[in-house]
Amino acid sequence: MQHKGYAVAIIIFLLLAWHTWNNEKELNENKLYTSNTVTQTKANQTNIIQASTHQNIEQTLLLVAKDYRNKVDVNKDRKINCIDAAVLFYQYYPVKTEVCIMLNKNDSTDMFHLFNCVLIDGVWRAIEPQAYTDVNWQRLGIYYMRDIWGSRYDSNLNRDVTDNYLRFVR
């Protein structure tokens, strides 16, 4: 009779253990699903932000290229150059907190150029605002300073000069 009591107790214990194990397994699967969903959602949001930032850049470059071809002289110096392109890029870029006008002066490479920087994924990236005035660069989607200027461009020499050129923004 005592053996039957132990057998019943063992069966009850095994049933409780199985029930607890099954619930824990279910909870872990739910956690994993929720965690993956949150991770995927964050990744998708990041991809959307990246896509919209690059889309903003490309649309702005197209507007700058159009004005550049139409010889829009923002500072009225009778020259159509990097000043006009950088100011126009700043003017057209839709998120002003994520764009600035930069100057790079490098005597050793004869670089004296105005361009823009855009905040992409928390990092300021140098953009050549004249990029899409060249059909080849536009076709290839090339617009980063380093890709266009190569070793002539030294990012350590960048200076933010946005405030100096705001008076030309319309």
DSSP file (Angstrom, degrees, kcal/mol; ACC not computed):
  #  RESIDUE AA STRUCTURE BP1 BP2  ACC     N-H-->O    O-->H-N    N-H-->O    O-->H-N    TCO  KAPPA ALPHA  PHI   PSI    X-CA   Y-CA   Z-CA
    1    1 A M     >        0   0    0      0, 0.0     4,-1.5     0, 0.0     5,-0.1   0.000 360.0 360.0 360.0 -37.1    0.0    0.0    0.0
    2    2 A Q  H  >  +     0   0    0      1,-0.2     4,-2.1     2,-0.2     5,-0.2   0.872 360.0  56.4 -64.5 -35.9    2.9    2.3    0.8
    3    3 A H  H  > S+     0   0    0      1,-0.2     4,-2.7     2,-0.2    -1,-0.2   0.874 103.4  53.8 -63.9 -37.0    4.3    1.7   -2.7
    4    4 A K  H  > S+     0   0    0      2,-0.2     4,-2.6     1,-0.2    -1,-0.2   0.891 107.6  51.4 -64.3 -37.9    1.1    2.8   -4.3
    5    5 A G  H  X S+     0   0    0     -4,-1.5     4,-2.3     2,-0.2    -2,-0.2   0.904 112.0  45.8 -64.3 -43.6    1.3    6.1   -2.3
    6    6 A Y  H  X S+     0   0    0     -4,-2.1     4,-2.7     2,-0.2    -2,-0.2   0.904 112.4  51.3 -65.7 -40.7    4.8    6.7   -3.5
    7    7 A A  H  X S+     0   0    0     -4,-2.7     4,-2.4     2,-0.2    -2,-0.2   0.922 111.5  46.9 -62.9 -44.1    3.9    5.8   -7.1
    8    8 A V  H  X S+     0   0    0     -4,-2.6     4,-2.6     2,-0.2    -1,-0.2   0.911 112.8  50.0 -63.8 -42.7    0.9    8.3   -7.0
    9    9 A A  H  X S+     0   0    0     -4,-2.3     4,-2.7     2,-0.2    -2,-0.2   0.899 111.4  48.7 -63.1 -41.2    3.2   11.0   -5.5
   10   10 A I  H  X S+     0   0    0     -4,-2.7     4,-2.9     2,-0.2    -2,-0.2   0.910 111.5  49.3 -65.7 -42.2    5.8   10.4   -8.2
   11   11 A I  H  X S+     0   0    0     -4,-2.4     4,-2.5     2,-0.2    -2,-0.2   0.927 113.0  46.9 -62.8 -45.0    3.2   10.5  -10.9
   12   12 A I  H  X S+     0   0    0     -4,-2.6     4,-2.5     2,-0.2    -2,-0.2   0.926 113.0  49.7 -62.1 -44.4    1.8   13.8   -9.5
   13   13 A F  H  X S+     0   0    0     -4,-2.7     4,-2.6     1,-0.2    -2,-0.2   0.923 111.8  48.0 -60.1 -45.5    5.4   15.2   -9.2
   14   14 A L  H  X S+     0   0    0     -4,-2.9     4,-2.9     2,-0.2    -2,-0.2   0.893 110.9  51.1 -63.4 -40.7    6.1   14.2  -12.8
   15   15 A L  H  X S+     0   0    0     -4,-2.5     4,-2.6     2,-0.2    -1,-0.2   0.919 112.4  46.3 -62.7 -43.5    2.9   15.8  -14.0
   16   16 A L  H  X S+     0   0    0     -4,-2.5     4,-2.7     2,-0.2    -2,-0.2   0.906 113.6  48.9 -63.7 -42.3    3.7   19.0  -12.2
   17   17 A A  H  X S+     0   0    0     -4,-2.6     4,-2.8     2,-0.2    -2,-0.2   0.926 112.9  47.2 -63.9 -44.3    7.3   19.0  -13.5
   18   18 A W  H  X S+     0   0    0     -4,-2.9     4,-2.7     2,-0.2    -2,-0.2   0.920 112.8  49.2 -62.2 -43.8    6.0   18.4  -17.1
   19   19 A H  H  X S+     0   0    0     -4,-2.6     4,-2.3     2,-0.2    -2,-0.2   0.916 113.5  46.3 -61.7 -44.9    3.4   21.2  -16.7
   20   20 A T  H  X S+     0   0    0     -4,-2.7     4,-2.5     2,-0.2    -2,-0.2   0.918 113.3  49.1 -64.2 -44.5    6.0   23.6  -15.4
   21   21 A W  H  X S+     0   0    0     -4,-2.8     4,-2.5     1,-0.2    -2,-0.2   0.909 111.2  49.8 -61.4 -43.3    8.5   22.7  -18.1
   22   22 A N  H  X S+     0   0    0     -4,-2.7     4,-2.1     2,-0.2    -1,-0.2   0.901 112.1  47.5 -64.2 -42.3    5.9   23.1  -20.8
   23   23 A N  H  X S+     0   0    0     -4,-2.3     4,-2.5     2,-0.2    -2,-0.2   0.906 112.5  49.2 -65.2 -41.3    4.9   26.6  -19.5
   24   24 A E  H  X S+     0   0    0     -4,-2.5     4,-2.6     2,-0.2    -2,-0.2   0.909 110.3  50.7 -64.6 -41.7    8.5   27.7  -19.2
   25   25 A K  H  X S+     0   0    0     -4,-2.5     4,-2.2     2,-0.2    -1,-0.2   0.918 111.1  48.9 -60.7 -43.9    9.1   26.5  -22.8
   26   26 A E  H  X S+     0   0    0     -4,-2.1     4,-2.4     2,-0.2    -2,-0.2   0.909 110.9  50.2 -62.7 -43.3    6.1   28.5  -24.0
   27   27 A L  H  X S+     0   0    0     -4,-2.5     4,-2.7     1,-0.2    -2,-0.2   0.915 110.5  49.6 -61.9 -43.4    7.2   31.6  -22.1
   28   28 A N  H  X S+     0   0    0     -4,-2.6     4,-2.7     2,-0.2    -1,-0.2   0.893 110.5  50.1 -63.2 -40.0   10.7   31.3  -23.7
   29   29 A E  H  X S+     0   0    0     -4,-2.2     4,-2.6     2,-0.2    -1,-0.2   0.912 111.9  48.1 -64.5 -41.2    9.2   30.9  -27.2
   30   30 A N  H  X S+     0   0    0     -4,-2.4     4,-3.1     2,-0.2     5,-0.2   0.909 112.0  49.6 -64.1 -41.9    7.1   34.0  -26.6
   31   31 A K  H  X S+     0   0    0     -4,-2.7     4,-3.3     2,-0.2     5,-0.2   0.931 112.2  47.8 -60.9 -45.3   10.1   36.0  -25.3
   32   32 A L  H  X S+     0   0    0     -4,-2.7     4,-2.9     2,-0.2     5,-0.2   0.922 113.7  47.0 -62.2 -44.8   12.1   34.9  -28.3
   33   33 A Y  H  X S+     0   0    0     -4,-2.6     4,-2.6     2,-0.2    -2,-0.2   0.938 115.6  45.1 -61.9 -47.4    9.3   35.9  -30.7
   34   34 A T  H  X S+     0   0    0     -4,-3.1     4,-2.7     2,-0.2    -2,-0.2   0.923 114.4  49.0 -63.0 -44.5    8.7   39.2  -28.9
   35   35 A S  H  X S+     0   0    0     -4,-3.3     4,-2.7    -5,-0.2    -2,-0.2   0.923 113.4  46.2 -61.7 -45.3   12.5   39.9  -28.8
   36   36 A N  H  X S+     0   0    0     -4,-2.9     4,-3.1    -5,-0.2    -1,-0.2   0.891 112.4  51.2 -64.2 -39.2   12.9   39.1  -32.5
   37   37 A T  H  X S+     0   0    0     -4,-2.6     4,-2.8    -5,-0.2    -2,-0.2   0.922 112.1  45.8 -64.3 -43.7    9.8   41.2  -33.4
   38   38 A V  H  X S+     0   0    0     -4,-2.7     4,-2.8     2,-0.2    -2,-0.2   0.927 114.7  48.0 -63.7 -45.1   11.2   44.2  -31.5
   39   39 A T  H  X S+     0   0    0     -4,-2.7     4,-2.6     2,-0.2    -2,-0.2   0.924 114.0  46.7 -61.6 -45.0   14.6   43.7  -33.1
   40   40 A Q  H  X S+     0   0    0     -4,-3.1     4,-3.0     2,-0.2    -2,-0.2   0.912 111.9  51.1 -63.5 -41.8   13.1   43.4  -36.5
   41   41 A T  H  X S+     0   0    0     -4,-2.8     4,-2.6     2,-0.2    -2,-0.2   0.929 112.0  46.3 -61.8 -45.4   10.9   46.4  -35.9
   42   42 A K  H  X S+     0   0    0     -4,-2.8     4,-2.5     2,-0.2    -1,-0.2   0.912 113.8  49.0 -62.9 -42.1   13.9   48.5  -34.8
   43   43 A A  H  X S+     0   0    0     -4,-2.6     4,-2.6     2,-0.2    -2,-0.2   0.914 111.7  49.1 -63.4 -42.1   15.9   47.3  -37.8
   44   44 A N  H  X S+     0   0    0     -4,-3.0     4,-2.4     2,-0.2    -2,-0.2   0.904 110.8  50.1 -63.9 -41.0   13.0   48.1  -40.1
   45   45 A Q  H  X S+     0   0    0     -4,-2.6     4,-2.6     2,-0.2    -2,-0.2   0.916 111.1  49.1 -62.9 -42.3   12.7   51.6  -38.6
   46   46 A T  H  X S+     0   0    0     -4,-2.5     4,-3.0     1,-0.2    -2,-0.2   0.921 111.4  49.5 -61.8 -43.9   16.5   52.1  -39.1
   47   47 A N  H  X S+     0   0    0     -4,-2.6     4,-2.8     2,-0.2    -2,-0.2   0.888 110.9  49.7 -62.4 -39.0   16.2   51.0  -42.7
   48   48 A I  H  X S+     0   0    0     -4,-2.4     4,-2.9     2,-0.2    -2,-0.2   0.923 112.2  47.6 -65.1 -43.9   13.3   53.4  -43.3
   49   49 A I  H  X S+     0   0    0     -4,-2.6     4,-2.6     2,-0.2    -2,-0.2   0.935 113.9  47.2 -62.3 -46.1   15.3   56.2  -41.7
   50   50 A Q  H  X S+     0   0    0     -4,-3.0     4,-2.7     1,-0.2     5,-0.3   0.933 113.5  48.3 -60.0 -45.8   18.3   55.4  -43.8
   51   51 A A  H  X S+     0   0    0     -4,-2.8     4,-2.3     1,-0.2    -2,-0.2   0.920 113.4  46.4 -62.3 -43.7   16.2   55.1  -47.0
   52   52 A S  H  X S+     0   0    0     -4,-2.9     4,-2.7     2,-0.2    -1,-0.2   0.879 111.8  51.7 -69.5 -35.2   14.5   58.4  -46.3
   53   53 A T  H  X S+     0   0    0     -4,-2.6     4,-2.4     2,-0.2    -2,-0.2   0.948 113.4  43.7 -63.5 -47.9   17.8   60.1  -45.6
   54   54 A H  H  X S+     0   0    0     -4,-2.7     4,-2.6     1,-0.2    -2,-0.2   0.864 113.6  52.0 -66.0 -34.4   19.3   58.9  -48.8
   55   55 A Q  H  X S+     0   0    0     -4,-2.3     4,-2.8    -5,-0.3     5,-0.2   0.917 109.2  50.0 -66.0 -42.7   16.1   59.8  -50.6
   56   56 A N  H  X S+     0   0    0     -4,-2.7     4,-2.4     2,-0.2    -2,-0.2   0.916 111.7  49.0 -59.2 -43.6   16.3   63.3  -49.2
   57   57 A I  H  X S+     0   0    0     -4,-2.4     4,-2.7     2,-0.2    -2,-0.2   0.950 113.3  45.4 -62.0 -49.6   19.9   63.6  -50.3
   58   58 A E  H  X S+     0   0    0     -4,-2.6     4,-1.9     1,-0.2    -2,-0.2   0.907 113.9  48.3 -64.5 -42.1   19.2   62.4  -53.8
   59   59 A Q  H  X S+     0   0    0     -4,-2.8     4,-1.8     2,-0.2    -1,-0.2   0.902 113.1  48.9 -64.2 -39.4   16.1   64.6  -54.2
   60   60 A T  H  X S+     0   0    0     -4,-2.4     4,-2.5    -5,-0.2    -2,-0.2   0.910 109.0  52.7 -66.2 -41.8   18.0   67.6  -52.9
   61   61 A L  H  X S+     0   0    0     -4,-2.7     4,-2.6     1,-0.2    -1,-0.2   0.870 107.2  52.6 -61.5 -36.6   20.9   66.9  -55.3
   62   62 A L  H  X S+     0   0    0     -4,-1.9     4,-2.0     2,-0.2    -1,-0.2   0.899 110.0  47.9 -66.2 -39.8   18.5   66.8  -58.2
   63   63 A L  H  X S+     0   0    0     -4,-1.8     4,-2.3     2,-0.2    -2,-0.2   0.913 112.6  48.9 -64.9 -42.5   17.1   70.2  -57.2
   64   64 A V  H  X S+     0   0    0     -4,-2.5     4,-2.8     1,-0.2    -2,-0.2   0.926 109.9  51.8 -62.3 -44.9   20.6   71.6  -56.8
   65   65 A A  H  X S+     0   0    0     -4,-2.6     4,-2.6     2,-0.2    -1,-0.2   0.897 109.0  50.6 -60.0 -41.5   21.6   70.2  -60.2
   66   66 A K  H  X S+     0   0    0     -4,-2.0     4,-1.7     2,-0.2    -1,-0.2   0.949 114.1  43.1 -62.7 -49.0   18.6   71.9  -61.9
   67   67 A D  H  <>S+     0   0    0     -4,-2.3     5,-2.3     2,-0.2    -2,-0.2   0.866 112.1  54.9 -64.2 -35.8   19.4   75.3  -60.3
   68   68 A Y  H ><5S+     0   0    0     -4,-2.8     3,-1.4     1,-0.2    -1,-0.2   0.929 108.5  47.2 -63.2 -45.6   23.1   74.8  -61.2
   69   69 A R  H 3<5S+     0   0    0     -4,-2.6    -1,-0.2     1,-0.3    -2,-0.2   0.842 110.9  52.8 -64.0 -32.3   22.2   74.2  -64.8
   70   70 A N  T 3<5S-     0   0    0     -4,-1.7    -1,-0.3    -5,-0.2    -2,-0.2   0.348 116.0-120.0 -85.4   6.9   20.0   77.3  -64.7
   71   71 A K  T < 5 -     0   0    0     -3,-1.4     2,-0.6     1,-0.2    -3,-0.2   0.891  39.1-175.4  58.3  47.6   22.9   79.3  -63.3
   72   72 A V      < -     0   0    0     -5,-2.3     2,-0.8     1,-0.1    -1,-0.2  -0.657   8.5-161.4 -74.8 119.1   21.3   80.3  -60.0
   73   73 A D    >   -     0   0    0     -2,-0.6     3,-0.8     1,-0.2     7,-0.1  -0.841  10.1-178.2-106.6  94.4   23.8   82.6  -58.3
   74   74 A V  T 3  S+     0   0    0     -2,-0.8    -1,-0.2     1,-0.2     6,-0.1   0.829  82.5  37.0 -68.2 -33.2   22.8   82.7  -54.7
   75   75 A N  T 3  S-     0   0    0      4,-0.2    -1,-0.2     0, 0.0    -2,-0.0   0.333 103.3-125.6-104.0   7.2   25.5   85.2  -53.5
   76   76 A K    <   +     0   0    0     -3,-0.8    -2,-0.1     1,-0.1    -3,-0.0   0.840  67.7 132.7  55.7  39.7   25.4   87.4  -56.6
   77   77 A D  S    S-     0   0    0      2,-0.3    -1,-0.1     0, 0.0     3,-0.1   0.330  75.4-116.3 -99.0   7.2   29.2   87.1  -57.3
   78   78 A R  S    S+     0   0    0      1,-0.2     2,-0.4    -5,-0.1    -5,-0.0   0.684  84.1 105.9  64.8  21.7   28.6   86.3  -61.0
   79   79 A K        -     0   0    0      2,-0.0     2,-0.7    -8,-0.0    -2,-0.3  -0.985  61.5-149.0-127.3 140.9   30.1   82.9  -60.5
   80   80 A I        +     0   0    0     -2,-0.4     2,-0.2    -3,-0.1    -7,-0.1  -0.925  51.6 121.9-107.3 107.2   28.3   79.5  -60.4
   81   81 A N  S  > S-     0   0    0     -2,-0.7     4,-2.0     0, 0.0     3,-0.3  -0.646  76.1 -54.0-147.6-161.3   30.4   77.4  -58.1
   82   82 A C  H  > S+     0   0    0      1,-0.2     4,-2.7     2,-0.2     5,-0.2   0.771 124.0  61.6 -63.1 -27.8   30.6   75.4  -54.9
   83   83 A I  H  > S+     0   0    0      2,-0.2     4,-2.4     1,-0.2     5,-0.3   0.958 107.2  44.4 -62.8 -48.9   29.2   78.3  -52.8
   84   84 A D  H  > S+     0   0    0     -3,-0.3     4,-2.6     1,-0.2     5,-0.2   0.923 115.1  48.4 -60.8 -45.4   26.0   78.3  -54.9
   85   85 A A  H  X S+     0   0    0     -4,-2.0     4,-2.5     2,-0.2    -1,-0.2   0.918 112.9  46.6 -63.7 -44.3   25.7   74.5  -54.8
   86   86 A A  H  X S+     0   0    0     -4,-2.7     4,-2.3     2,-0.2    -1,-0.2   0.904 114.6  46.6 -67.1 -41.4   26.3   74.2  -51.0
   87   87 A V  H  X S+     0   0    0     -4,-2.4     4,-2.8    -5,-0.2    -2,-0.2   0.923 113.7  48.6 -66.9 -43.1   23.9   77.0  -50.1
   88   88 A L  H  X S+     0   0    0     -4,-2.6     4,-2.7    -5,-0.3     5,-0.2   0.910 110.2  51.6 -62.9 -41.9   21.2   75.6  -52.4
   89   89 A F  H  X S+     0   0    0     -4,-2.5     4,-2.1    -5,-0.2    -2,-0.2   0.947 112.9  45.3 -59.6 -47.5   21.7   72.1  -50.9
   90   90 A Y  H  < S+     0   0    0     -4,-2.3    -2,-0.2     1,-0.2    -1,-0.2   0.925 113.1  51.5 -59.6 -45.0   21.3   73.5  -47.5
   91   91 A Q  H  < S+     0   0    0     -4,-2.8    -2,-0.2     1,-0.2    -1,-0.2   0.899 117.2  37.5 -60.0 -43.6   18.2   75.6  -48.6
   92   92 A Y  H  < S+     0   0    0     -4,-2.7    -1,-0.2    -5,-0.1    -2,-0.2   0.710  86.3 107.4 -85.3 -21.7   16.5   72.6  -50.2
   93   93 A Y     <  -     0   0    0     -4,-2.1     6,-0.1    -5,-0.2     3,-0.1  -0.406  65.5-143.5 -64.6 128.8   17.4   69.9  -47.6
   94   94 A P  S    S+     0   0    0      0, 0.0     2,-0.7     0, 0.0    -1,-0.2   0.701  84.8  55.4 -72.2 -21.0   14.1   69.2  -45.7
   95   95 A V    >   -     0   0    0      1,-0.1     3,-2.0     3,-0.1    -2,-0.1  -0.841  62.0-175.0-117.3  95.7   15.6   68.6  -42.2
   96   96 A K  G >  S+     0   0    0     -2,-0.7     3,-1.1     1,-0.3    -1,-0.1   0.760  81.7  61.7 -64.5 -26.1   17.7   71.6  -41.2
   97   97 A T  G 3  S+     0   0    0      1,-0.2    -1,-0.3     3,-0.0    -2,-0.0   0.584 105.4  50.0 -74.9  -7.7   19.0   70.0  -38.0
   98   98 A E  G <  S+     0   0    0     -3,-2.0    21,-1.9    -5,-0.1     2,-0.3   0.105 104.7  63.2-117.2  21.1   20.6   67.3  -40.1
   99   99 A V  E <   +A  118   0A   0     -3,-1.1     2,-0.3    19,-0.2    19,-0.2  -0.998  51.7 169.4-145.0 146.5   22.5   69.4  -42.6
  100  100 A C  E     -A  117   0A   0     17,-1.9    17,-1.8    -2,-0.3     2,-0.5  -0.960  33.9-112.8-148.0 166.9   25.3   72.0  -42.5
  101  101 A I  E     -A  116   0A   0     -2,-0.3    60,-2.6    15,-0.2    61,-0.6  -0.903  37.1-167.1-104.8 129.2   27.6   73.9  -44.9
  102  102 A M  E     -AB 115 160A   0     13,-2.9    13,-2.2    -2,-0.5     2,-0.4  -0.840  13.9-151.9-119.9 152.9   31.3   72.9  -44.6
  103  103 A L  E     -AB 114 159A   0     56,-2.5    56,-2.2    -2,-0.3     2,-0.5  -0.973   7.8-169.4-120.0 137.5   34.5   74.4  -45.8
  104  104 A N  E     +AB 113 158A   0      9,-2.5     9,-2.4    -2,-0.4     2,-0.5  -0.971   6.4 178.5-128.7 117.0   37.6   72.3  -46.6
  105  105 A K  E     +A  112   0A   0     52,-0.7     2,-0.4    -2,-0.5     7,-0.2  -0.969   6.3 166.9-121.7 117.0   40.9   74.1  -47.2
  106  106 A N  E >>> -A  111   0A   0      5,-3.4     5,-2.1    -2,-0.5     3,-1.1  -0.885  15.1-171.5-133.1  99.8   43.9   72.0  -47.8
  107  107 A D  G >45S+     0   0    0     -2,-0.4     3,-0.5     1,-0.3    -1,-0.1   0.825  84.6  61.0 -61.4 -32.8   46.9   73.9  -49.2
  108  108 A S  G 345S+     0   0    0      1,-0.2    -1,-0.3     2,-0.1    44,-0.0   0.737 117.8  28.7 -71.4 -20.1   48.9   70.7  -49.9
  109  109 A T  G <45S-     0   0    0     -3,-1.1    -1,-0.2    43,-0.1    -2,-0.2   0.285 107.8-116.2-118.7   8.9   46.3   69.4  -52.3
  110  110 A D  T <<5 +     0   0    0     -4,-0.6     2,-0.6    -3,-0.5    -3,-0.2   0.813  60.9 155.5  59.0  31.9   44.9   72.7  -53.6
  111  111 A M  E   < +A  106   0A   0     -5,-2.1    -5,-3.4    41,-0.2     2,-0.3  -0.816  10.0 153.5 -92.3 121.9   41.5   71.9  -52.1
  112  112 A F  E     +A  105   0A   0     -2,-0.6     2,-0.4    -7,-0.2    -7,-0.2  -0.768  28.4 148.2-144.8  93.5   39.4   75.0  -51.2
  113  113 A H  E     -A  104   0A   0     -9,-2.4    -9,-2.5    -2,-0.3     2,-0.4  -0.976  42.1-145.7-144.3 141.8   35.9   73.8  -51.4
  114  114 A L  E     +A  103   0A   0     -2,-0.4     2,-0.2   -11,-0.2   -11,-0.2  -0.886  37.7 141.9-104.0 137.7   32.4   74.4  -49.9
  115  115 A F  E     -A  102   0A   0    -13,-2.2   -13,-2.9    -2,-0.4     2,-0.3  -0.792  40.5 -97.5-154.8-167.8   30.1   71.4  -49.5
  116  116 A N  E     -AC 101 127A   0     11,-2.1    11,-3.8   -15,-0.2     2,-0.4  -0.887  14.1-149.1-126.9 156.7   27.6   69.9  -47.1
  117  117 A C  E     -AC 100 126A   0    -17,-1.8   -17,-1.9    -2,-0.3     2,-0.4  -0.975  13.6-164.2-120.8 142.8   27.4   67.4  -44.3
  118  118 A V  E     -AC  99 125A   0      7,-2.5     7,-2.9    -2,-0.4     2,-0.7  -0.977  24.8-118.4-126.8 139.0   24.3   65.4  -43.6
  119  119 A L  E     + C   0 124A   0    -21,-1.9     2,-0.5    -2,-0.4     5,-0.2  -0.676  37.9 175.4 -78.9 113.5   23.6   63.4  -40.4
  120  120 A I  E >   - C   0 123A   0      3,-3.3     3,-1.7    -2,-0.7   -70,-0.1  -0.975  68.8 -20.7-124.5 116.8   23.2   59.8  -41.4
  121  121 A D  T 3  S-     0   0    0     -2,-0.5    -1,-0.1     1,-0.3     3,-0.1   0.869 127.9 -50.7  53.4  41.3   22.7   57.2  -38.7
  122  122 A G  T 3  S+     0   0    0      1,-0.2     2,-0.4    -3,-0.0    -1,-0.3   0.515 121.2 103.6  79.3   5.1   24.2   59.5  -36.0
  123  123 A V  E <  S-C  120   0A   0     -3,-1.7    -3,-3.3    -5,-0.1     2,-0.6  -0.974  71.8-127.2-123.4 133.4   27.3   60.3  -38.2
  124  124 A W  E     -C  119   0A   0     -2,-0.4     2,-0.4    -5,-0.2    -5,-0.2  -0.686  30.5-166.2 -78.0 119.9   28.0   63.4  -40.1
  125  125 A R  E     -C  118   0A   0     -7,-2.9    -7,-2.5    -2,-0.6     2,-0.4  -0.916  19.9-121.3-113.2 135.2   28.8   62.4  -43.7
  126  126 A A  E     -C  117   0A   0     -2,-0.4    19,-1.9    -9,-0.2     2,-0.4  -0.598  29.2-166.2 -79.3 126.1   30.3   64.8  -46.3
  127  127 A I  E     -CD 116 144A   0    -11,-3.8   -11,-2.1    -2,-0.4    17,-0.2  -0.927  19.5-136.4-115.7 134.8   28.2   65.3  -49.4
  128  128 A E    >   -     0   0    0     15,-3.1     3,-1.8    -2,-0.4     4,-0.3  -0.812  14.6-162.8 -88.1 107.1   29.3   66.9  -52.6
  129  129 A P  T 3  S+     0   0    0      0, 0.0     3,-0.3     0, 0.0    -1,-0.1   0.676  87.9  56.5 -68.7 -15.3   26.4   69.1  -53.6
  130  130 A Q  T >  S+     0   0    0      1,-0.2     3,-1.7     2,-0.1     4,-0.4   0.406  78.0 103.4 -90.6   2.2   27.6   69.4  -57.2
  131  131 A A  G X  S+     0   0    0     -3,-1.8     3,-1.5     1,-0.3     7,-0.3   0.890  77.8  47.8 -54.7 -47.6   27.6   65.6  -57.6
  132  132 A Y  G 3  S+     0   0    0     -3,-0.3    -1,-0.3     1,-0.3    -2,-0.1   0.439  90.7  79.2 -83.0   4.1   24.4   65.3  -59.7
  133  133 A T  G <  S+     0   0    0     -3,-1.7     2,-0.6     1,-0.1    -1,-0.3   0.684  87.8  69.2 -74.8 -17.2   25.5   68.1  -62.1
  134  134 A D  S <> S-     0   0    0     -3,-1.5     4,-2.3    -4,-0.4     3,-0.2  -0.911  80.2-150.6-100.6 117.4   27.6   65.3  -63.6
  135  135 A V  H  > S+     0   0    0     -2,-0.6     4,-2.8     1,-0.2     5,-0.2   0.829  94.4  56.2 -58.7 -34.9   25.3   62.8  -65.3
  136  136 A N  H  > S+     0   0    0      2,-0.2     4,-2.0     1,-0.2    -1,-0.2   0.931 109.0  44.8 -65.7 -45.1   27.8   59.9  -64.6
  137  137 A W  H  >>S+     0   0    0     -6,-0.3     5,-2.4    -3,-0.2     4,-1.1   0.906 114.3  50.6 -64.4 -39.5   27.8   60.5  -60.9
  138  138 A Q  H ><5S+     0   0    0     -4,-2.3     3,-0.6    -7,-0.3    -2,-0.2   0.940 109.6  49.6 -62.6 -46.8   24.1   60.9  -60.9
  139  139 A R  H 3<5S+     0   0    0     -4,-2.8    -1,-0.2     1,-0.3    -2,-0.2   0.877 116.2  42.8 -59.8 -38.5   23.6   57.6  -62.8
  140  140 A L  H 3<5S-     0   0    0     -4,-2.0    -1,-0.3    -5,-0.2    -2,-0.2   0.589 108.4-124.6 -84.6 -11.1   25.9   55.8  -60.4
  141  141 A G  T <<5 +     0   0    0     -4,-1.1     2,-0.5    -3,-0.6    -3,-0.2   0.821  54.7 156.8  71.5  30.9   24.4   57.5  -57.3
  142  142 A I      < +     0   0    0     -5,-2.4    -1,-0.2    -6,-0.2    -2,-0.1  -0.793   8.6 135.0 -94.4 124.8   27.8   58.8  -56.2
  143  143 A Y        +     0   0    0     -2,-0.5   -15,-3.1   -17,-0.1     2,-0.3   0.387  28.8 113.8-149.2   3.1   27.7   61.8  -53.9
  144  144 A Y  B  >  -D  127   0A   0    -17,-0.2     4,-1.7     1,-0.1     3,-0.4  -0.629  65.8-129.4 -80.8 139.7   30.1   61.4  -51.0
  145  145 A M  H  >>S+     0   0    0    -19,-1.9     4,-3.5    -2,-0.3     5,-0.5   0.906 107.1  53.0 -51.9 -48.0   33.0   63.8  -50.9
  146  146 A R  H  >5S+     0   0    0    -20,-0.3     4,-1.5     1,-0.2    -1,-0.2   0.871 108.0  51.0 -60.7 -37.5   35.6   61.0  -50.5
  147  147 A D  H  45S+     0   0    0     -3,-0.4    -1,-0.2     2,-0.2    -2,-0.2   0.846 119.7  35.4 -68.7 -32.7   34.2   59.1  -53.5
  148  148 A I  H  <5S+     0   0    0     -4,-1.7    -2,-0.2    -3,-0.3    -1,-0.2   0.890 128.7  30.4 -88.9 -43.2   34.4   62.1  -55.7
  149  149 A W  H ><5S-     0   0    0     -4,-3.5     3,-1.6    -5,-0.2    -3,-0.2   0.646  83.7-174.4 -96.0 -15.8   37.6   63.9  -54.5
  150  150 A G  G ><< -     0   0    0     -4,-1.5     3,-1.3    -5,-0.5    -1,-0.2  -0.295  67.3  -6.1  59.9-135.3   39.6   60.9  -53.3
  151  151 A S  G 3  S+     0   0    0      1,-0.3    -1,-0.2     3,-0.1    -5,-0.1   0.613 123.3  73.6 -73.6 -12.3   42.9   61.7  -51.5
  152  152 A R  G <  S+     0   0    0     -3,-1.6     2,-0.6    -6,-0.1    -1,-0.3   0.793  87.1  75.9 -66.9 -25.6   42.6   65.5  -52.2
  153  153 A Y    <   -     0   0    0     -3,-1.3     2,-0.6    -4,-0.2     3,-0.1  -0.780  59.8-177.7 -94.0 121.1   39.9   65.6  -49.6
  154  154 A D    >   -     0   0    0     -2,-0.6     3,-2.2     1,-0.1   -49,-0.1  -0.938  13.2-160.6-118.1 106.4   41.0   65.4  -46.0
  155  155 A S  G >  S+     0   0    0     -2,-0.6     3,-1.5     1,-0.3    -1,-0.1   0.680  85.3  73.6 -63.7 -17.5   38.0   65.4  -43.6
  156  156 A N  G 3  S+     0   0    0      1,-0.3    -1,-0.3    -3,-0.1    -3,-0.0   0.690  93.3  56.0 -67.7 -16.2   40.3   66.5  -40.7
  157  157 A L  G <  S+     0   0    0     -3,-2.2   -52,-0.7     2,-0.0    -1,-0.3   0.305  79.2 125.9 -99.3   8.2   40.3   69.9  -42.3
  158  158 A N  E <   -B  104   0A   0     -3,-1.5     2,-0.4   -54,-0.2   -54,-0.2  -0.439  37.4-171.8 -69.4 139.0   36.5   70.4  -42.4
  159  159 A R  E     -B  103   0A   0    -56,-2.2   -56,-2.5    -2,-0.1     2,-0.6  -0.998  24.8-125.5-132.3 130.9   35.1   73.5  -40.8
  160  160 A D  E     +B  102   0A   0     -2,-0.4   -58,-0.2   -58,-0.2     3,-0.1  -0.636  36.5 163.9 -75.0 118.6   31.4   74.2  -40.2
  161  161 A V    >>  +     0   0    0    -60,-2.6     3,-0.8    -2,-0.6     4,-0.8   0.044  29.9 124.2-122.9  23.4   30.7   77.6  -41.9
  162  162 A T  H >> S+     0   0    0    -61,-0.6     3,-1.5     1,-0.3     4,-0.9   0.908  72.3  54.8 -51.7 -48.6   26.9   77.4  -42.0
  163  163 A D  H 34 S+     0   0    0      1,-0.3     3,-0.4     2,-0.2     4,-0.3   0.825 102.2  58.5 -59.0 -32.2   26.4   80.6  -40.1
  164  164 A N  H <4 S+     0   0    0     -3,-0.8    -1,-0.3     1,-0.2    -2,-0.2   0.742 114.3  36.3 -67.5 -23.1   28.5   82.5  -42.6
  165  165 A Y  H X< S+     0   0    0     -3,-1.5     3,-1.8    -4,-0.8     4,-0.4   0.420  84.6  97.0-114.6  -0.1   26.2   81.5  -45.5
  166  166 A L  G >< S+     0   0    0     -4,-0.9     3,-1.4    -3,-0.4    -1,-0.1   0.803  74.4  69.1 -60.9 -28.3   22.7   81.6  -44.0
  167  167 A R  G 3  S+     0   0    0     -4,-0.3    -1,-0.3     1,-0.3    -2,-0.1   0.719  98.1  52.3 -64.1 -18.8   22.2   85.1  -45.3
  168  168 A F  G <  S+     0   0    0     -3,-1.8     2,-0.4     2,-0.0    -1,-0.3   0.549  84.7 102.6 -92.9  -8.6   22.1   83.6  -48.8
  169  169 A V    <         0   0    0     -3,-1.4   -81,-0.1    -4,-0.4   -82,-0.0  -0.607 360.0 360.0 -77.4 129.9   19.5   81.0  -48.0
  170  170 A R              0   0    0     -2,-0.4    -1,-0.1   -82,-0.0    -3,-0.0   0.413 360.0 360.0 -98.2 360.0   16.0   82.0  -49.3
